[in-house]
């Protein structure tokens, strides 16, 4: 899904205004997980991203996007957090092979009115396509049913993108990669994120000890909260994802409310932290592309940004301890995303904000109504989709502490 720029939508802006829009986009699509706080914009200020960019296109790069103009269509970005990569601190333990333990798909609608951030559980049982390791040349045969986090060891980021693309049916031209060690400076750069706990967490395995009620987490504590599995809910991968989504929603609200977007030193810290800790696909490591995405993302309301879990269940006796897709719900969700049909979570209905924007036709001599005289046109009600778990960025909720 490759977009072009919308011409005539953007006023000339100074470098600081451009920086603010980039940071707004980065924080809008910030993805937080067991091993990652990843972002999609500000790091372009550093040459680091270009030097470390990863080719996921197989020699068929995405079309370039004109500079300083809004991305025309919708787009999909996959952010991947890896465990046990070459840069990982030994304090996090050792495992056999590098795993893509965090897989978060960010989908922005074609009209830029909403975004859906889908967290894919690391233990989700999925089919794996054939893959090739670009560095070693090793080839890997397709597999019928294995955890999604085995994709990284079968061909790097390109294989993860291919696996998720075939799972969801969506084209994914953009991706990013971050390891455990990248979380701490990214968390510190935003000055910490408020969270709420239903009960105290004492998880020695994650090094996490937090009281019941509100706390502000940053650095190693933020990473421990995002990684903690034994300290939350039923101690499953799905419970941990719920905590991650609470953190993400709080991050969005915090940034909008604490002056981050008007604090130039903070913006510089964010840019430096992201540039030093994230690897982008070559398709995404481009300033024009990221600016265009920023302009598309900057006006999405918090209540129009959904964080959802990939539909699945841990109750399948054939795969104990793993997550098996709820195929009908997943198929419906990704069909809606591909078709540009917005939806909300169960128990809610939502009507998008009124709009006075009237498209300007270049093929008629009759001028469109002016913004001063155009009447608001109510958008249709967006229906809730059953079977999904998650929240909006506007929601304030507390992480459920472990029951066992």
Helices and strands as residue ranges (DSSP letters): E 5-6, H 15-28, E 31-33, E 36-38, G 42-45, H 48-52, E 70-71, E 75-83, G 90-92, E 99-108, E 115-120, E 124-128, E 131-132, E 139-140, E 143-147, G 148-150, G 152-154, H 156-168, E 174-179, H 181-189, E 193-197, E 201-203, E 208-210, E 213-217, H 219-227, H 237-257, G 260-262, H 264-277, E 279-280, H 287-297, G 302-304, E 305-309, E 312-313, G 317-319, E 323-325, H 327-339, E 344-345, E 350-351, E 381-382, E 384-385, E 390-392
